[in-house]
Amino acid sequence: MSILVYIESEEGKFKKASYEVASYAKGVAEKMGTSVTAIAFNAGDVSELGKYGVDKVLNVNSEKLKNFNAEAYSDAVKQAAEKEGSKVVVLSQSANSKYLAPLLAVQLEAGYASNVVALPESTDPFTVKRTAFTNKAFNFTKISTDVKVIGLSKNAYGLKEVQGDAAAEEFSPNLSEEDFSVNVESVDKATNKVTIADAEVVVSGGRGLKGPENWGMIEEMADILGAATACSKPVSDMGWRPHSEHVGQTGKPVASNLYIAVGISGAIQHLAGINAAKTKVVINNDPEAPFFKAADYGVVGDAFEIVPKLNEKLKEFKEKNA
Ligand SMILES: Cc1cc2nc3c(=O)[nH]c(=O)nc-3n(C[C@H](O)[C@H](O)[C@H](O)COP(=O)(O)OP(=O)(O)OC[C@H]3O[C@@H](n4cnc5c(N)ncnc54)[C@H](O)[C@@H]3O)c2cc1C
């Protein structure tokens, strides 16, 4: 009755979030005295998962499952859980996993807890800590169903390396035509840039930047740091930046390790989307800007002076440490 973890990959490569869910599954397995089985779709080399506590990988190799398909994937994960006798299934909180998890919970007649941020407080009864109210509070949730589905918040647990090897096993679930009633035929990526959801660092600009012509220094900082660019709502509403960059209550959520906000006031609706970011740095010329209360580090000053200087220093640092 191993712990089952759903591992996401893109073009055969595992995402960083996958190593975090694997590490978390290992933590749960240790608490419950059992092993970890992963299920992956069309994954290449699965041995890397052993370093994060996975004992066995069920690899589903199927051209039909090349693109994410919630119904087919949930059916496959359910069959893997049944095959392994898994009582706990762990997933990330990526957009795809958030879609998959409730379907899976219905199929397994399982209780589902999303936004989990720590190992279970206890496994009998099974109680997990979760964030609530856009990360402003925690709650403790008891799941009393036989099977439990856990959605782990990004960057909540981290990567924990262990000594280990993952054995690979081919897995061919029985899928019906019904599973493919809605099917992604192909994916055209809009950009090769790192996305807000995947980014470890996000550099974000607000109305304080005065106009779209001033975004060069934000993009430069993002390039140096390998970061995604983001913005506040009015900035995208005014068409200075694409809507895909708008973060906050009505935009995208950010759970990066570092969030750098330039010329953003820190309105409650903006903060609602970035509370889960680990370290927040704010650059604003108004010392009374509300963002400073939510920030870990703050620079009071003119963005047009500070950001170019910071970019120079970051470049120097990067060159020295390359
Ligand atoms: C229902 C609802 C939902 C909303 N959802 C969202 C959301 O999802 N995301 C979101 O962002 N907003 C959202 N908003 C809007 C939100 O309330 C704020 O209006 C918005 O976040 C403000 O954007 P801003 O900080 O870029 O602009 P401003 O409030 O205009 O702040 C600009 C900041 O830049 C600073 N500044 C000016 N010049 C400089 C300079 N030279 N150097 C450094 N700093 C400078 C100023 O001191 C100021 O703090 C929502 C509002 C509502 C009512």
The ligand as an SDF file (V2000), in Angstrom:
LIG
                    3D

 53 58  0  0  0  0  0  0  0  0999 V2000
  -12.4680   43.6940   -7.5490 C   0  0  0  0  0  0  0  0  0  0  0  0
  -11.0530   44.1540   -7.7520 C   0  0  0  0  0  0  0  0  0  0  0  0
  -10.0930   43.2340   -8.1390 C   0  0  0  0  0  0  0  0  0  0  0  0
   -8.7740   43.6400   -8.3390 C   0  0  0  0  0  0  0  0  0  0  0  0
   -7.8440   42.7030   -8.6880 N   0  0  0  0  0  0  0  0  0  0  0  0
   -6.5470   43.0880   -8.8070 C   0  0  0  0  0  0  0  0  0  0  0  0
   -5.5370   42.1290   -9.1280 C   0  0  0  0  0  0  0  0  0  0  0  0
   -5.7980   40.9370   -9.3210 O   0  0  0  0  0  0  0  0  0  0  0  0
   -4.2620   42.5610   -9.2380 N   0  0  0  0  0  0  0  0  0  0  0  0
   -3.9120   43.8670   -9.0550 C   0  0  0  0  0  0  0  0  0  0  0  0
   -2.7070   44.1920   -9.1730 O   0  0  0  0  0  0  0  0  0  0  0  0
   -4.8480   44.7750   -8.7580 N   0  0  0  0  0  0  0  0  0  0  0  0
   -6.1600   44.4370   -8.6550 C   0  0  0  0  0  0  0  0  0  0  0  0
   -7.0850   45.3770   -8.3830 N   0  0  0  0  0  0  0  0  0  0  0  0
   -6.6770   46.7910   -8.3780 C   0  0  0  0  0  0  0  0  0  0  0  0
   -6.0400   47.2090   -7.0720 C   0  0  0  0  0  0  0  0  0  0  0  0
   -7.0360   47.6070   -6.1500 O   0  0  0  0  0  0  0  0  0  0  0  0
   -5.0740   48.3810   -7.2870 C   0  0  0  0  0  0  0  0  0  0  0  0
   -5.7920   49.4560   -7.8820 O   0  0  0  0  0  0  0  0  0  0  0  0
   -3.8920   48.0310   -8.1900 C   0  0  0  0  0  0  0  0  0  0  0  0
   -3.2400   46.8820   -7.7080 O   0  0  0  0  0  0  0  0  0  0  0  0
   -2.9080   49.1840   -8.1980 C   0  0  0  0  0  0  0  0  0  0  0  0
   -1.9160   48.9520   -9.1390 O   0  0  0  0  0  0  0  0  0  0  0  0
   -0.4910   49.6170   -9.0100 P   0  0  0  0  0  0  0  0  0  0  0  0
    0.0580   49.3300   -7.6530 O   0  0  0  0  0  0  0  0  0  0  0  0
    0.3010   49.2360  -10.1860 O   0  0  0  0  0  0  0  0  0  0  0  0
   -0.8230   51.1640   -9.1810 O   0  0  0  0  0  0  0  0  0  0  0  0
   -0.8980   52.3580   -8.1430 P   0  0  0  0  0  0  0  0  0  0  0  0
   -1.8660   52.0670   -7.0640 O   0  0  0  0  0  0  0  0  0  0  0  0
   -1.1060   53.5790   -8.9530 O   0  0  0  0  0  0  0  0  0  0  0  0
    0.5270   52.3880   -7.4580 O   0  0  0  0  0  0  0  0  0  0  0  0
    1.6980   52.7830   -8.1290 C   0  0  0  0  0  0  0  0  0  0  0  0
    2.8190   52.7670   -7.0970 C   0  0  0  0  0  0  0  0  0  0  0  0
    4.0060   53.1190   -7.7510 O   0  0  0  0  0  0  0  0  0  0  0  0
    4.7550   53.9580   -6.8810 C   0  0  0  0  0  0  0  0  0  0  0  0
    5.6210   54.7980   -7.7360 N   0  0  0  0  0  0  0  0  0  0  0  0
    5.2960   55.8830   -8.5050 C   0  0  0  0  0  0  0  0  0  0  0  0
    6.3770   56.3470   -9.1400 N   0  0  0  0  0  0  0  0  0  0  0  0
    7.4210   55.5710   -8.7500 C   0  0  0  0  0  0  0  0  0  0  0  0
    8.7920   55.5790   -9.0690 C   0  0  0  0  0  0  0  0  0  0  0  0
    9.3310   56.4620   -9.9100 N   0  0  0  0  0  0  0  0  0  0  0  0
    9.5810   54.6560   -8.4740 N   0  0  0  0  0  0  0  0  0  0  0  0
    9.0850   53.7510   -7.6130 C   0  0  0  0  0  0  0  0  0  0  0  0
    7.7600   53.6910   -7.2820 N   0  0  0  0  0  0  0  0  0  0  0  0
    6.9460   54.5930   -7.8620 C   0  0  0  0  0  0  0  0  0  0  0  0
    3.7380   54.7650   -6.1270 C   0  0  0  0  0  0  0  0  0  0  0  0
    4.2700   55.2230   -4.8900 O   0  0  0  0  0  0  0  0  0  0  0  0
    2.6260   53.7380   -5.9290 C   0  0  0  0  0  0  0  0  0  0  0  0
    2.7700   53.0570   -4.7110 O   0  0  0  0  0  0  0  0  0  0  0  0
   -8.4140   44.9970   -8.1620 C   0  0  0  0  0  0  0  0  0  0  0  0
   -9.3860   45.9140   -7.7650 C   0  0  0  0  0  0  0  0  0  0  0  0
  -10.6850   45.5050   -7.5680 C   0  0  0  0  0  0  0  0  0  0  0  0
  -11.7110   46.5220   -7.1250 C   0  0  0  0  0  0  0  0  0  0  0  0
  1  2  1  0
  2  3  1  0
  2 52  2  0
  3  4  2  0
  4  5  1  0
  4 50  1  0
  5  6  2  0
  6  7  1  0
  6 13  1  0
  7  8  2  0
  7  9  1  0
  9 10  1  0
 10 11  2  0
 10 12  1  0
 12 13  2  0
 13 14  1  0
 14 15  1  0
 14 50  1  0
 15 16  1  0
 16 17  1  0
 16 18  1  0
 18 19  1  0
 18 20  1  0
 20 21  1  0
 20 22  1  0
 22 23  1  0
 23 24  1  0
 24 25  2  0
 24 26  1  0
 24 27  1  0
 27 28  1  0
 28 29  2  0
 28 30  1  0
 28 31  1  0
 31 32  1  0
 32 33  1  0
 33 34  1  0
 33 48  1  0
 34 35  1  0
 35 36  1  0
 35 46  1  0
 36 37  1  0
 36 45  1  0
 37 38  2  0
 38 39  1  0
 39 40  1  0
 39 45  2  0
 40 41  1  0
 40 42  2  0
 42 43  1  0
 43 44  2  0
 44 45  1  0
 46 47  1  0
 46 48  1  0
 48 49  1  0
 50 51  2  0
 51 52  1  0
 52 53  1  0
M  END
$$$$
